[in-house]
Amino acid sequence: MSTYKCLKCSYKCKLFNDMTRHLTKTTSCSKSLEGYNYTEEELLKLSLLPYYDEKQNIDINLLKNKNKFNILLFS
């Protein structure tokens, strides 16, 4: 089963919709120590990627690529 974790504040949930709701609320969550290692864009991307068995299988270098990605949370 997949879970999601906000790397900015360590909020955890099981549903993607819960994470998008958390990330788009009007008051931003406070940054934990882990969140200072990433930019705001990287925090958003990493928070939307699921964890499987407590691991997030991604290549961090892809996130730091010079190409900018636009993530639309709502259509």
N, C-alpha and C positions, 0 to 999 in steps of 0.2 A: 504494500500500500504506500502511496506517495504522501508526503507532507510538504508544507511550505514554511519557510522561515524568513522573516524580515531581518536582514543583516544589520539594519540600522538600529533596531531596538530589541531584537531577539524574540519578537512575537511569533508564535507557532500556530498553525492551523492545518486542517486536512483538505480544505476545498480551495480551489483556485479563486473562486468568487469572493471568498472571505479575505484572501490576500489582496485582491484588487480593491476591495472596499477599504481595507486598512490603509493601503498606499494612496488612495485618492481622498481620504477624509480631509477636511479643511484645516485642522490643526495637525501639524507634522509631529511625528513621534521623535523622542529625544534620542540622540546617538549614543550607542554603547561604545565601549573601547574597541570592539571588533569592527565597528563601522568606520572608524577613522583611517583604516587601511585602504579604502576605496573611494572613488569619486561618487557623486550623487547618481550619475547615470549608471555606473557599475552596480551600485547598491540596488537600484531599481531592477536591473536585468537579473542579478543574482537572486533577488527575492522572488521573482516570478518563475524561476526554474525549480522544478520539484526535487525533493530528496527521496531516494529509494534506499531503504535499510540504513538510514542515518548518513548516507553519502550522496554528494552532489557531483556527478560525473560530468565535468566540463573542463575545457581548456581555457584557463584564465587569460592566455595570450590572445584568444579570439575576441575577448571583451575589450582588450586594450588596443585593438586594431584602430588604425587612423580613420576608418570608415565610421561615420556616425549612423546609428540606427534610431529610427523613430518608433517608439512603442506606443500604440494607441490602445488605451485600456477600454475605451467605449467606442462602439461603432456609430 
